[in-house]
Every structure is written in C-alpha cells, then in structure tokens.
Amino acid sequence: MIAARNLRKQYGDFVAVEGSTFEVEQGEVFGIVGPNGAGKTTTLKMIAGLIEPTDGAVSVAGYDAGETEMRKRLGFLPEESPLYEEMTPLSYLDFFADLYDVPGGVADRRIHDTLDRLDLEHRDRPLGDMSKGMKRKVAIARSLVNDPDVLVYDEPASGLDPLTTNYIIEFTQDLAEQGKTIVFSAHNLYHVETICDRVAIMNEGTVVAQGDLDELQAEHGETRYHVYTTVEVPGSARENGRYHRVVNSMTAVDETRDDAQAAGGDVVDIRTEESSLEEVFLNVAEAEPLQGGR
C-alpha cells in the first residue's frame, strides 16, 4: 500500500531525511518514532505528497505521492492543524467534502457518522469556541471525509488531555479494524506499542531499526527473568515472604535454583518480562547516538 525507497530530503546544506526505506502493507498500522528532529514529520509529508523528495521515491496505493488520484485515497492529519474558526464543524466538513467532490447525501451521512463515533456534540458551535480536544476531533473527521484507504497522522493526540488522548487512540484502533492503512508518529511509545503492527525507529533522518515488536525486542531488547525462592540467594531481596532475584538468562535461572537448593530451599515461581518499546528505543539510542537538529 505504501512503499518508500531511499527517501532523501535536503534543504540547502541541511539533510532532513537520508536513505529511508520501508513498506506498509494494506490494513497495517505502522508507527514512526524517534527523537525531536529525527525526520518523522518530513517523512510523513513526503508520503502525503506535500513535499517532494530530493532523491528516492514513495508510492501510495500504486500511485506516486502527490498524484491527484493518490490524494483521493489518502487522509492526512498534521501535528498542528489550524481550522477556520468562524465556521462550525458541519460547515467546515461540508466545505472539505465539496473539495473532494463527495456527493451531498453521502457527505452528510459520512460526516454525522464520523462525528457520532468521535462523540462530538455542539456541531453548530463556531470552531473558535471549541476546546483543543474538540478541534482535534474535527480535524480527524476532516481526514476521513473522502473515505480514504490510507491515513497519515502526525502526532494525532499531541497536546491533549489523557482522557481525549485515550479516546483518539481507541478511535485509531477502530479505523485499523475497519481495514484502513495507518501510518502515524507519536512521542508516547506506549500508544505506539498498543496499536502498531510494526514500527520504524528514526534517528538523524534515517530509519535505524524497524520490524514488529517481537522482532525489535529480539534484536534490540532483552528478556528478564524474575525468580522467586523460599530462601535468600545472592542478589535477591525479600518480598512478600519470598526472595526475589532478577536475572537475564536461563543459565542464571538455573544457577539461582542451584543456590536455593544449596541453602535448603527452592524456586517457587519464575516470571518472564520482555523489553517494552521504550526500552528498545533507548537501547537503539545508545547504539545510535541521538542528536537533534532535524
């Protein structure tokens, strides 16, 4: 559905994106993460056809990014999305439906259905009188007015309160379940981990790691074993009447069992903990020093 090949974007002597390559399959949720200035927004804008790559190519639904037919298949939500504040949500969305040549009856049903799903009331109130969360919901509805196959969202929950943030993340999950292909960036890695099928980690304009969470964890994460014993062993701490030791290998688990048995006790529980996406990200950061500026 989306194919990016050796994307490069340069402004004068400044290289914002360098050699990024990835693919997004139909119906997949693909997250792009990285520090501020890593090239995420520039990459998303190239996918959406808003800026042209200096080198490389990107296609969406079989069309070159920026083609008129591609734009009909895509919905884009920028991180900052100023609205026409004198308009109401309904007049604003009707205006964009008309730009996309969506028939009036179809547009009306689609707009009201989307606003119902977003739980947006006060549809005749001027946008300038609405909260940031309400405005964000209207911006999301705008990205769906043409019923696109592909959605490109740049920080969809940026700057919102926790309740509205969770609502928008859940709504994004609903869109994925309906078969939409979604590419989005987010600083909250928990949200990315929750809904993404695969993730690309960017640093200094380049994709330095990508894959599903299991693949990223296997390559850049670690597995920890929480071993609970009936007696104290080296490196353990008393916890709820037992002793708790954290180790990083099954060999160390076996050694803990031997230590416990030598002390007249035994292992009573073993729990496995995988690295979170945030921990994977930090491990990649240590391997690839992160620097701002993009």
Backbone as CSV, one residue per row, in Angstrom:
resi,resn,N_x,N_y,N_z,CA_x,CA_y,CA_z,C_x,C_y,C_z
1,MET,0.829,-1.208,0.000,0.000,0.000,0.000,0.861,1.255,0.000
2,ILE,1.949,1.251,0.815,2.913,2.357,0.816,4.311,1.777,0.641
3,ALA,5.062,2.332,-0.275,6.439,1.887,-0.498,7.345,3.104,-0.581
4,ALA,8.289,3.186,0.334,9.281,4.265,0.335,10.641,3.666,0.025
5,ARG,11.341,4.252,-0.941,12.626,3.720,-1.375,13.690,4.818,-1.320
6,ASN,14.652,4.638,-0.414,15.810,5.544,-0.337,15.395,7.019,-0.301
7,LEU,14.404,7.321,0.533,13.927,8.699,0.614,15.022,9.618,1.140
8,ARG,15.159,10.744,0.462,16.125,11.744,0.888,15.511,13.123,0.690
9,LYS,15.643,13.979,1.692,15.165,15.351,1.566,16.229,16.278,2.099
10,GLN,16.654,17.200,1.240,17.716,18.134,1.592,17.240,19.556,1.363
11,TYR,17.518,20.429,2.336,17.234,21.856,2.222,18.567,22.596,2.259
12,GLY,19.036,23.024,1.114,20.353,23.650,1.073,21.420,22.658,1.493
13,ASP,22.189,22.997,2.533,23.214,22.088,3.030,22.683,21.142,4.110
14,PHE,21.418,21.306,4.462,20.840,20.539,5.565,20.067,19.328,5.043
15,VAL,20.441,18.143,5.498,19.770,16.913,5.096,18.781,16.525,6.195
16,ALA,17.490,16.578,5.883,16.451,16.274,6.874,16.144,14.792,6.932
17,VAL,16.171,14.115,5.774,15.924,12.672,5.702,16.950,12.085,4.756
18,GLU,17.517,10.953,5.129,18.607,10.361,4.342,18.400,8.850,4.208
19,GLY,18.084,8.405,2.985,18.096,6.985,2.668,17.092,6.120,3.399
20,SER,15.920,6.651,3.742,14.933,5.870,4.484,14.142,4.973,3.539
21,THR,14.045,3.703,3.903,13.325,2.711,3.100,12.418,1.884,4.002
22,PHE,11.147,1.750,3.622,10.216,0.906,4.371,8.980,0.671,3.517
23,GLU,8.195,-0.331,3.898,6.927,-0.631,3.244,5.846,-0.785,4.291
24,VAL,4.622,-0.426,3.915,3.465,-0.592,4.786,2.414,-1.359,4.005
25,GLU,1.979,-2.493,4.548,1.014,-3.339,3.863,-0.406,-2.822,4.072
26,GLN,-1.289,-3.235,3.176,-2.691,-2.834,3.287,-3.265,-3.309,4.621
27,GLY,-3.972,-2.412,5.314,-4.595,-2.748,6.583,-3.650,-2.768,7.765
28,GLU,-2.407,-2.356,7.561,-1.410,-2.377,8.626,-1.369,-1.032,9.352
29,VAL,-1.035,-1.079,10.638,-0.780,0.133,11.406,0.728,0.221,11.618
30,PHE,1.338,1.263,11.073,2.797,1.406,11.051,3.162,2.671,11.815
31,GLY,3.951,2.520,12.864,4.359,3.661,13.667,5.766,4.125,13.322
32,ILE,5.967,5.432,13.320,7.296,6.010,13.127,7.636,6.791,14.388
33,VAL,8.713,6.391,15.058,9.110,7.032,16.310,10.549,7.507,16.199
34,GLY,10.905,8.415,17.104,12.258,8.954,17.124,12.271,10.233,17.933
35,PRO,13.444,10.741,18.222,13.540,11.985,19.000,13.082,13.177,18.174
36,ASN,12.902,14.305,18.826,12.588,15.529,18.093,13.671,15.794,17.054
37,GLY,13.260,16.099,15.836,14.227,16.396,14.793,14.777,15.183,14.089
38,ALA,14.139,14.009,14.285,14.656,12.791,13.658,14.274,12.665,12.192
39,GLY,13.321,13.481,11.727,12.884,13.397,10.336,11.512,12.774,10.168
40,LYS,10.781,12.582,11.262,9.478,11.912,11.190,8.471,12.728,10.381
41,THR,8.318,14.001,10.738,7.324,14.831,10.062,7.670,15.018,8.588
42,THR,8.942,15.208,8.283,9.357,15.342,6.885,9.003,14.081,6.113
43,THR,9.224,12.921,6.719,8.894,11.655,6.067,7.401,11.544,5.813
44,LEU,6.591,11.889,6.808,5.142,11.808,6.645,4.654,12.764,5.555
45,LYS,5.240,13.943,5.491,4.831,14.911,4.463,5.218,14.436,3.064
46,MET,6.328,13.710,2.942,6.683,13.148,1.643,5.711,12.051,1.248
47,ILE,5.279,11.228,2.229,4.278,10.198,1.936,2.986,10.846,1.455
48,ALA,2.591,11.934,2.119,1.334,12.604,1.789,1.416,13.448,0.525
49,GLY,2.593,13.569,-0.053,2.743,14.343,-1.274,2.779,15.838,-1.059
50,LEU,3.016,16.267,0.182,3.059,17.698,0.474,4.420,18.310,0.153
51,ILE,5.461,17.508,0.223,6.783,17.949,-0.215,7.401,16.849,-1.076
52,GLU,8.211,17.232,-2.014,8.831,16.269,-2.921,10.179,15.821,-2.378
53,PRO,10.486,14.530,-2.486,11.816,14.066,-2.084,12.889,14.672,-2.974
54,THR,14.053,14.921,-2.398,15.203,15.328,-3.202,15.687,14.157,-4.036
55,ASP,15.684,12.977,-3.429,16.015,11.728,-4.120,15.113,10.635,-3.562
56,GLY,15.092,9.503,-4.272,14.260,8.395,-3.843,12.823,8.578,-4.307
57,ALA,11.968,7.659,-3.899,10.580,7.697,-4.352,9.675,7.089,-3.293
58,VAL,8.420,7.520,-3.320,7.414,6.954,-2.432,6.118,6.825,-3.217
59,SER,5.459,5.676,-3.060,4.176,5.455,-3.725,3.139,5.072,-2.685
60,VAL,1.890,5.457,-2.966,0.761,5.164,-2.086,-0.347,4.562,-2.931
61,ALA,-0.761,3.357,-2.583,-1.835,2.662,-3.310,-1.529,2.559,-4.800
62,GLY,-0.251,2.407,-5.126,0.152,2.246,-6.514,0.375,3.534,-7.268
63,TYR,0.160,4.678,-6.621,0.345,5.977,-7.260,1.540,6.684,-6.643
64,ASP,2.237,7.474,-7.461,3.297,8.312,-6.918,2.696,9.317,-5.949
65,ALA,3.391,9.546,-4.838,2.903,10.506,-3.861,2.726,11.868,-4.526
66,GLY,1.584,12.478,-4.300,1.309,13.784,-4.886,0.401,13.736,-6.096
67,GLU,0.235,12.552,-6.711,-0.696,12.454,-7.825,-2.116,12.734,-7.345
68,THR,-2.923,13.288,-8.228,-4.306,13.626,-7.865,-5.071,12.402,-7.398
69,GLU,-4.925,11.292,-8.080,-5.655,10.084,-7.703,-5.200,9.578,-6.342
70,MET,-3.904,9.721,-6.045,-3.410,9.302,-4.735,-4.044,10.137,-3.636
71,ARG,-4.166,11.439,-3.849,-4.728,12.319,-2.833,-6.168,11.936,-2.497
72,LYS,-6.890,11.381,-3.463,-8.252,10.942,-3.199,-8.284,9.717,-2.286
73,ARG,-7.189,8.981,-2.267,-7.131,7.746,-1.482,-6.518,7.949,-0.100
74,LEU,-6.108,9.187,0.211,-5.330,9.431,1.422,-5.960,10.527,2.273
75,GLY,-5.869,10.333,3.606,-6.243,11.368,4.554,-5.036,11.738,5.389
76,PHE,-4.788,13.049,5.551,-3.591,13.499,6.257,-3.977,14.369,7.437
77,LEU,-3.345,14.123,8.574,-3.564,14.923,9.773,-2.216,15.439,10.255
78,PRO,-1.936,16.732,10.075,-0.659,17.276,10.561,-0.678,17.439,12.072
79,GLU,0.504,17.597,12.657,0.581,17.775,14.111,-0.129,19.050,14.531
80,GLU,0.083,20.116,13.799,-0.630,21.364,14.034,-1.620,21.553,12.889
81,SER,-2.892,21.669,13.245,-3.925,21.704,12.219,-4.881,22.868,12.463
82,PRO,-4.489,24.096,12.113,-5.390,25.242,12.305,-6.690,25.052,11.512
83,LEU,-7.815,25.415,12.121,-9.112,25.293,11.473,-9.665,26.689,11.174
84,TYR,-10.680,26.745,10.345,-11.348,28.014,10.053,-12.298,28.295,11.209
85,GLU,-11.864,29.111,12.149,-12.531,29.206,13.438,-13.897,29.868,13.378
86,GLU,-14.210,30.573,12.303,-15.538,31.177,12.211,-16.574,30.172,11.714
87,MET,-16.115,29.040,11.206,-17.025,28.016,10.693,-17.424,27.059,11.820
88,THR,-18.508,26.338,11.612,-18.910,25.286,12.542,-18.324,23.959,12.047
89,PRO,-18.301,22.928,12.896,-17.819,21.632,12.418,-18.555,21.161,11.167
90,LEU,-19.867,21.336,11.121,-20.625,20.854,9.969,-20.295,21.643,8.711
91,SER,-20.243,22.975,8.810,-19.933,23.762,7.609,-18.496,23.522,7.164
92,TYR,-17.597,23.351,8.115,-16.187,23.090,7.799,-16.032,21.763,7.068
93,LEU,-16.671,20.724,7.576,-16.547,19.407,6.966,-17.291,19.342,5.631
94,ASP,-18.426,20.041,5.528,-19.121,20.122,4.242,-18.232,20.779,3.186
95,PHE,-17.486,21.806,3.603,-16.590,22.511,2.684,-15.540,21.552,2.119
96,PHE,-14.942,20.735,2.990,-13.910,19.810,2.515,-14.513,18.650,1.728
97,ALA,-15.720,18.223,2.088,-16.382,17.182,1.298,-16.621,17.677,-0.128
98,ASP,-16.975,18.952,-0.253,-17.192,19.532,-1.580,-15.884,19.585,-2.365
99,LEU,-14.777,19.899,-1.682,-13.473,19.907,-2.365,-13.132,18.531,-2.930
100,TYR,-13.561,17.480,-2.240,-13.293,16.107,-2.679,-14.397,15.572,-3.601
101,ASP,-15.356,16.432,-3.945,-16.466,16.025,-4.821,-17.266,14.862,-4.246
102,VAL,-17.414,14.843,-2.938,-18.252,13.829,-2.302,-19.709,14.273,-2.456
103,PRO,-20.585,13.440,-3.017,-21.986,13.824,-3.192,-22.625,14.251,-1.872
104,GLY,-23.535,15.229,-1.942,-24.101,15.827,-0.742,-24.681,14.842,0.238
105,GLY,-25.527,13.913,-0.245,-26.144,12.944,0.657,-25.131,12.034,1.297
106,VAL,-24.153,11.586,0.517,-23.090,10.721,1.043,-22.265,11.483,2.067
107,ALA,-21.927,12.728,1.747,-21.120,13.542,2.658,-21.840,13.754,3.979
108,ASP,-23.135,14.059,3.920,-23.890,14.315,5.141,-23.898,13.085,6.051
109,ARG,-24.168,11.925,5.480,-24.182,10.695,6.286,-22.801,10.395,6.853
110,ARG,-21.772,10.565,6.017,-20.409,10.248,6.451,-19.960,11.183,7.570
111,ILE,-20.257,12.462,7.420,-19.840,13.447,8.425,-20.517,13.173,9.755
112,HIS,-21.823,12.967,9.748,-22.537,12.740,11.004,-22.129,11.415,11.642
113,ASP,-21.897,10.398,10.804,-21.467,9.107,11.345,-20.111,9.235,12.024
114,THR,-19.185,9.961,11.383,-17.850,10.128,11.960,-17.911,10.942,13.244
115,LEU,-18.690,12.014,13.256,-18.808,12.831,14.468,-19.505,12.070,15.587
116,ASP,-20.437,11.177,15.224,-21.060,10.319,16.238,-20.005,9.400,16.860
117,ARG,-19.183,8.803,16.013,-18.156,7.876,16.504,-17.107,8.602,17.341
118,LEU,-16.867,9.864,17.015,-15.913,10.668,17.780,-16.553,11.317,19.007
119,ASP,-17.861,11.096,19.156,-18.601,11.634,20.298,-18.470,13.151,20.377
120,LEU,-18.647,13.808,19.238,-18.549,15.256,19.185,-19.946,15.872,19.142
121,GLU,-20.281,16.612,20.162,-21.543,17.339,20.199,-21.306,18.791,19.770
122,HIS,-22.313,19.634,19.905,-22.194,21.073,19.597,-21.655,21.277,18.176
123,ARG,-22.288,20.638,17.220,-21.794,20.667,15.845,-22.094,21.974,15.130
124,ASP,-22.918,22.803,15.733,-23.229,24.106,15.143,-22.539,25.251,15.888
125,ARG,-21.619,24.903,16.779,-20.866,25.917,17.517,-19.648,26.332,16.688
126,PRO,-19.300,27.607,16.659,-18.087,28.020,15.921,-16.851,27.285,16.438
127,LEU,-16.013,26.904,15.531,-14.805,26.167,15.920,-13.923,26.976,16.859
128,GLY,-13.942,28.281,16.721,-13.132,29.130,17.592,-13.541,29.067,19.046
129,ASP,-14.771,28.593,19.318,-15.256,28.483,20.691,-15.065,27.086,21.275
130,MET,-14.382,26.214,20.538,-14.233,24.824,20.976,-12.876,24.588,21.626
131,SER,-12.827,23.548,22.454,-11.579,23.165,23.112,-10.621,22.544,22.101
132,LYS,-9.356,22.409,22.520,-8.354,21.811,21.630,-8.717,20.373,21.282
133,GLY,-9.249,19.641,22.267,-9.637,18.257,22.004,-10.759,18.166,20.991
134,MET,-11.757,19.051,21.094,-12.853,19.060,20.130,-12.344,19.405,18.737
135,LYS,-11.450,20.393,18.667,-10.893,20.776,17.367,-10.112,19.617,16.743
136,ARG,-9.417,18.874,17.596,-8.649,17.739,17.067,-9.583,16.680,16.490
137,LYS,-10.712,16.472,17.129,-11.686,15.515,16.612,-12.224,15.976,15.261
138,VAL,-12.460,17.268,15.117,-12.931,17.795,13.833,-11.858,17.609,12.760
139,ALA,-10.599,17.830,13.128,-9.507,17.639,12.165,-9.411,16.177,11.734
140,ILE,-9.635,15.265,12.672,-9.632,13.842,12.323,-10.802,13.536,11.395
141,ALA,-11.974,14.096,11.702,-13.130,13.895,10.831,-12.844,14.418,9.423
142,ARG,-12.127,15.538,9.337,-11.757,16.089,8.020,-10.901,15.088,7.240
143,SER,-10.004,14.391,7.929,-9.130,13.432,7.246,-9.900,12.229,6.720
144,LEU,-11.142,12.060,7.177,-11.942,10.888,6.788,-13.078,11.244,5.838
145,VAL,-13.225,12.525,5.511,-14.404,12.955,4.762,-14.455,12.342,3.363
146,ASN,-13.308,11.998,2.793,-13.251,11.380,1.470,-13.162,9.864,1.539
147,ASP,-13.365,9.282,2.749,-13.300,7.836,2.978,-12.017,7.241,2.399
148,PRO,-10.844,7.720,2.855,-9.569,7.276,2.263,-9.196,5.864,2.685
149,ASP,-8.368,5.230,1.864,-7.829,3.904,2.198,-6.626,4.021,3.129
150,VAL,-5.894,5.148,3.007,-4.647,5.337,3.747,-4.763,6.603,4.598
151,LEU,-4.342,6.490,5.855,-4.341,7.624,6.767,-2.918,7.885,7.240
152,VAL,-2.489,9.133,7.161,-1.164,9.543,7.626,-1.384,10.570,8.731
153,TYR,-1.076,10.169,9.960,-1.341,11.013,11.128,-0.026,11.375,11.818
154,ASP,0.216,12.671,11.950,1.406,13.166,12.637,1.000,13.582,14.051
155,GLU,1.408,12.805,15.039,1.081,13.077,16.440,-0.421,13.339,16.623
156,PRO,-1.268,12.336,16.362,-2.716,12.574,16.398,-3.242,13.030,17.752
157,ALA,-2.547,12.688,18.843,-3.024,13.075,20.177,-2.138,14.142,20.809
158,SER,-1.432,14.902,19.991,-0.482,15.886,20.508,-1.163,16.932,21.374
159,GLY,-0.646,17.120,22.597,-1.089,18.196,23.469,-2.458,18.043,24.072
160,LEU,-3.041,16.849,23.997,-4.389,16.646,24.509,-4.363,16.078,25.926
161,ASP,-5.466,16.258,26.643,-5.559,15.700,27.985,-5.639,14.172,27.893
162,PRO,-5.313,13.456,28.979,-5.264,11.984,28.932,-6.564,11.336,28.468
163,LEU,-7.721,11.872,28.886,-8.993,11.269,28.503,-9.220,11.370,27.001
164,THR,-8.996,12.568,26.438,-9.168,12.743,24.994,-8.124,11.956,24.222
165,THR,-6.903,11.910,24.755,-5.838,11.133,24.110,-6.237,9.675,23.980
166,ASN,-6.715,9.076,25.075,-7.118,7.677,25.036,-8.268,7.460,24.067
167,TYR,-9.178,8.414,24.000,-10.309,8.281,23.093,-9.829,8.259,21.643
168,ILE,-8.894,9.153,21.311,-8.400,9.223,19.938,-7.580,7.978,19.588
169,ILE,-6.812,7.464,20.543,-6.063,6.228,20.293,-7.017,5.072,20.039
170,GLU,-8.088,4.987,20.839,-9.085,3.933,20.628,-9.777,4.092,19.276
171,PHE,-10.051,5.335,18.889,-10.670,5.586,17.590,-9.736,5.154,16.466
172,THR,-8.439,5.412,16.629,-7.467,4.972,15.632,-7.461,3.452,15.519
173,GLN,-7.575,2.765,16.651,-7.684,1.306,16.628,-8.916,0.863,15.854
174,ASP,-10.030,1.549,16.061,-11.260,1.212,15.340,-11.072,1.359,13.832
175,LEU,-10.382,2.421,13.416,-10.129,2.629,11.992,-9.291,1.483,11.423
176,ALA,-8.299,1.032,12.193,-7.466,-0.084,11.740,-8.299,-1.354,11.593
177,GLU,-9.214,-1.575,12.528,-10.064,-2.762,12.457,-11.007,-2.721,11.267
178,GLN,-11.278,-1.517,10.752,-12.105,-1.377,9.555,-11.299,-1.568,8.274
179,GLY,-10.002,-1.818,8.411,-9.170,-2.094,7.245,-8.401,-0.915,6.708
180,LYS,-8.432,0.234,7.406,-7.641,1.379,6.958,-6.153,1.091,7.163
181,THR,-5.337,1.567,6.239,-3.889,1.522,6.399,-3.467,2.816,7.078
182,ILE,-2.747,2.699,8.192,-2.447,3.879,9.000,-0.946,3.983,9.242
183,VAL,-0.402,5.156,8.981,0.978,5.485,9.337,0.917,6.685,10.264
184,PHE,1.522,6.574,11.415,1.485,7.726,12.321,2.745,7.801,13.157
185,SER,3.020,9.022,13.606,4.128,9.245,14.525,3.556,9.602,15.881
186,ALA,4.300,9.304,16.935,3.857,9.636,18.289,5.054,9.617,19.218
187,HIS,5.033,10.519,20.199,6.079,10.506,21.208,5.757,9.522,22.327
188,ASN,4.467,9.253,22.541,4.072,8.307,23.581,4.244,6.889,23.047
189,LEU,5.332,6.233,23.445,5.648,4.923,22.898,4.686,3.849,23.375
190,TYR,4.027,4.089,24.507,3.030,3.123,24.967,1.882,3.032,23.969
191,HIS,1.454,4.184,23.443,0.383,4.179,22.459,0.827,3.466,21.185
192,VAL,2.056,3.715,20.765,2.583,3.044,19.580,2.610,1.533,19.805
193,GLU,3.090,1.133,20.964,3.184,-0.289,21.292,1.809,-0.930,21.337
194,THR,0.801,-0.162,21.747,-0.540,-0.693,21.914,-1.212,-1.024,20.589
195,ILE,-1.033,-0.170,19.575,-1.850,-0.339,18.373,-1.076,-0.661,17.101
196,CYS,0.258,-0.580,17.119,1.011,-0.757,15.876,1.329,-2.219,15.591
197,ASP,1.222,-2.580,14.316,1.676,-3.894,13.866,3.193,-3.906,13.701
198,ARG,3.728,-2.814,13.165,5.180,-2.680,13.010,5.577,-1.249,13.314
199,VAL,6.882,-1.071,13.582,7.402,0.226,13.993,8.732,0.485,13.288
200,ALA,8.941,1.734,12.883,10.252,2.177,12.395,10.798,3.204,13.377
201,ILE,12.051,3.039,13.769,12.725,3.988,14.651,13.661,4.835,13.794
202,MET,13.462,6.157,13.850,14.286,7.070,13.065,15.274,7.810,13.951
203,ASN,16.428,8.083,13.391,17.462,8.865,14.062,18.237,9.637,13.007
204,GLU,18.340,10.937,13.206,19.101,11.776,12.283,18.698,11.563,10.837
205,GLY,17.377,11.467,10.612,16.861,11.384,9.261,16.848,10.012,8.639
206,THR,17.288,8.992,9.365,17.410,7.655,8.804,16.629,6.647,9.643
207,VAL,16.021,5.680,8.992,15.395,4.568,9.706,16.519,3.636,10.170
208,VAL,16.735,3.569,11.482,17.846,2.782,12.014,17.402,1.418,12.512
209,ALA,16.108,1.215,12.671,15.586,-0.101,13.075,14.116,-0.142,12.705
210,GLN,13.639,-1.317,12.298,12.218,-1.462,12.002,11.821,-2.927,12.096
211,GLY,10.556,-3.160,12.332,10.036,-4.510,12.435,8.843,-4.539,13.362
212,ASP,8.266,-5.737,13.557,7.208,-5.830,14.543,7.840,-5.824,15.934
213,LEU,7.019,-5.740,16.951,7.559,-5.567,18.300,8.402,-6.764,18.723
214,ASP,8.006,-7.957,18.306,8.797,-9.147,18.650,10.171,-9.091,17.998
215,GLU,10.210,-8.668,16.724,11.492,-8.588,16.024,12.394,-7.532,16.644
216,LEU,11.811,-6.373,16.971,12.609,-5.316,17.589,13.107,-5.747,18.961
217,GLN,12.246,-6.433,19.697,12.641,-6.889,21.031,13.767,-7.916,20.932
218,ALA,13.655,-8.820,19.955,14.676,-9.854,19.802,16.028,-9.266,19.415
219,GLU,16.014,-8.219,18.581,17.262,-7.644,18.088,17.844,-6.596,19.026
220,HIS,16.968,-5.807,19.650,17.458,-4.667,20.420,17.028,-4.677,21.883
221,GLY,16.197,-5.635,22.255,15.723,-5.687,23.639,16.407,-6.792,24.423
222,GLU,15.813,-7.105,25.550,16.336,-8.189,26.367,15.198,-8.818,27.146
223,THR,15.409,-10.044,27.558,14.434,-10.756,28.378,14.950,-10.837,29.797
224,ARG,14.090,-10.487,30.746,14.443,-10.581,32.160,13.593,-11.652,32.825
225,TYR,14.218,-12.376,33.731,13.525,-13.438,34.463,13.461,-13.054,35.933
226,HIS,12.249,-13.002,36.451,12.036,-12.712,37.868,11.892,-14.051,38.587
227,VAL,12.882,-14.375,39.392,12.930,-15.683,40.055,12.615,-15.501,41.541
228,TYR,11.658,-16.270,42.042,11.238,-16.191,43.443,11.630,-17.487,44.152
229,THR,12.315,-17.355,45.282,12.806,-18.516,46.039,12.313,-18.456,47.481
230,THR,12.386,-19.611,48.124,11.946,-19.682,49.533,13.050,-19.271,50.492
231,VAL,14.265,-19.177,50.004,15.396,-18.802,50.853,16.193,-17.708,50.163
232,GLU,16.992,-17.013,50.939,17.816,-15.949,50.370,18.941,-16.528,49.525
233,VAL,19.130,-15.952,48.351,20.239,-16.337,47.464,20.977,-15.054,47.083
234,PRO,22.214,-15.157,46.583,22.965,-13.957,46.216,22.190,-13.083,45.231
235,GLY,22.136,-11.790,45.521,21.464,-10.845,44.631,19.959,-10.782,44.795
236,SER,19.405,-11.452,45.802,17.950,-11.442,45.990,17.544,-10.447,47.068
237,ALA,16.255,-10.112,47.060,15.701,-9.225,48.082,14.396,-9.823,48.590
238,ARG,14.145,-9.652,49.878,12.926,-10.215,50.468,11.709,-9.436,49.957
239,GLU,10.668,-10.189,49.588,9.475,-9.562,49.021,8.269,-10.453,49.294
240,ASN,7.351,-9.961,50.136,6.116,-10.683,50.452,6.366,-12.121,50.923
241,GLY,7.319,-12.263,51.813,7.591,-13.577,52.390,8.444,-14.480,51.527
242,ARG,8.858,-13.987,50.355,9.734,-14.767,49.475,10.959,-13.925,49.149
243,TYR,11.862,-14.500,48.386,13.050,-13.772,47.939,12.994,-13.639,46.415
244,HIS,13.315,-12.430,45.946,13.147,-12.085,44.537,14.498,-11.714,43.935
245,ARG,14.822,-12.362,42.833,16.064,-12.062,42.121,15.750,-11.897,40.636
246,VAL,16.334,-10.874,39.986,16.135,-10.638,38.554,17.409,-11.016,37.813
247,VAL,17.273,-11.879,36.791,18.424,-12.325,36.003,18.081,-12.209,34.524
248,ASN,19.120,-12.306,33.675,18.938,-12.051,32.251,19.098,-13.264,31.353
249,SER,19.194,-14.470,31.926,19.346,-15.653,31.094,18.822,-16.878,31.827
250,MET,18.496,-17.911,31.050,18.048,-19.160,31.667,19.192,-19.828,32.414
251,THR,20.421,-19.587,31.991,21.561,-20.112,32.732,21.588,-19.546,34.140
252,ALA,21.308,-18.234,34.245,21.268,-17.599,35.561,20.077,-18.095,36.376
253,VAL,18.988,-18.443,35.703,17.843,-19.030,36.410,18.251,-20.372,37.026
254,ASP,18.941,-21.199,36.254,19.402,-22.496,36.764,20.377,-22.310,37.928
255,GLU,21.233,-21.296,37.821,22.181,-21.042,38.903,21.439,-20.604,40.169
256,THR,20.382,-19.820,39.993,19.576,-19.395,41.139,18.915,-20.592,41.795
257,ARG,18.420,-21.520,40.994,17.813,-22.727,41.543,18.849,-23.536,42.329
258,ASP,20.054,-23.661,41.773,21.116,-24.400,42.473,21.461,-23.723,43.796
259,ASP,21.532,-22.363,43.774,21.853,-21.626,45.005,20.769,-21.837,46.057
260,ALA,19.509,-21.822,45.611,18.406,-22.004,46.557,18.425,-23.402,47.162
261,GLN,18.652,-24.394,46.343,18.682,-25.778,46.846,19.865,-26.006,47.783
262,ALA,20.984,-25.363,47.481,22.155,-25.492,48.354,21.896,-24.885,49.728
263,ALA,20.990,-23.880,49.753,20.654,-23.221,51.026,19.455,-23.870,51.698
264,GLY,18.990,-25.015,51.156,17.871,-25.728,51.759,16.509,-25.249,51.301
265,GLY,16.440,-24.529,50.218,15.165,-24.033,49.705,14.954,-24.427,48.264
266,ASP,14.084,-23.675,47.567,13.792,-24.000,46.176,13.199,-22.775,45.479
267,VAL,13.109,-22.871,44.153,12.446,-21.849,43.348,10.946,-22.133,43.356
268,VAL,10.140,-21.112,43.660,8.691,-21.304,43.717,7.960,-20.615,42.569
269,ASP,8.627,-19.713,41.854,7.959,-19.031,40.744,9.010,-18.387,39.854
270,ILE,8.728,-18.386,38.541,9.579,-17.707,37.561,8.667,-16.931,36.622
271,ARG,8.918,-15.643,36.475,8.119,-14.813,35.587,9.019,-14.137,34.559
272,THR,8.559,-14.163,33.319,9.347,-13.610,32.218,8.857,-12.204,31.877
273,GLU,9.796,-11.288,31.646,9.470,-9.911,31.283,10.269,-9.512,30.052
274,GLU,9.556,-9.088,29.005,10.207,-8.633,27.781,10.401,-7.119,27.820
275,SER,11.348,-6.629,27.062,11.575,-5.181,26.977,10.368,-4.497,26.362
276,SER,10.024,-3.340,26.900,8.985,-2.514,26.294,9.566,-1.807,25.077
277,LEU,8.682,-1.210,24.261,9.164,-0.449,23.113,10.038,0.708,23.570
278,GLU,9.707,1.315,24.696,10.530,2.416,25.210,11.937,1.937,25.528
279,GLU,12.058,0.752,26.126,13.382,0.211,26.430,14.139,-0.137,25.155
280,VAL,13.419,-0.689,24.168,14.046,-0.968,22.876,14.556,0.323,22.251
281,PHE,13.721,1.356,22.294,14.100,2.655,21.747,15.370,3.180,22.413
282,LEU,15.442,3.073,23.738,16.618,3.561,24.461,17.860,2.735,24.108
283,ASN,17.676,1.435,23.908,18.808,0.596,23.510,19.325,1.002,22.131
284,VAL,18.400,1.283,21.212,18.808,1.752,19.885,19.496,3.109,20.009
285,ALA,18.987,3.946,20.923,19.580,5.270,21.122,21.021,5.163,21.594
286,GLU,21.292,4.194,22.445,22.662,4.021,22.923,23.580,3.527,21.815
287,ALA,23.019,2.684,20.924,23.830,2.164,19.818,24.007,3.209,18.726
288,GLU,22.949,4.048,18.546,22.969,5.100,17.529,22.748,6.433,18.248
289,PRO,23.803,7.139,18.665,23.642,8.363,19.449,22.650,9.314,18.796
290,LEU,21.670,9.746,19.586,20.610,10.606,19.073,21.008,12.067,19.197
291,GLN,20.863,12.791,18.112,21.174,14.199,18.110,20.009,14.950,17.501
292,GLY,19.711,16.110,18.037,18.624,16.906,17.481,19.082,17.627,16.240
293,GLY,18.209,18.532,15.756,18.589,19.363,14.620,17.801,19.109,13.380
294,ARG,16.949,18.048,13.362,16.130,17.826,12.165,14.682,17.985,12.511
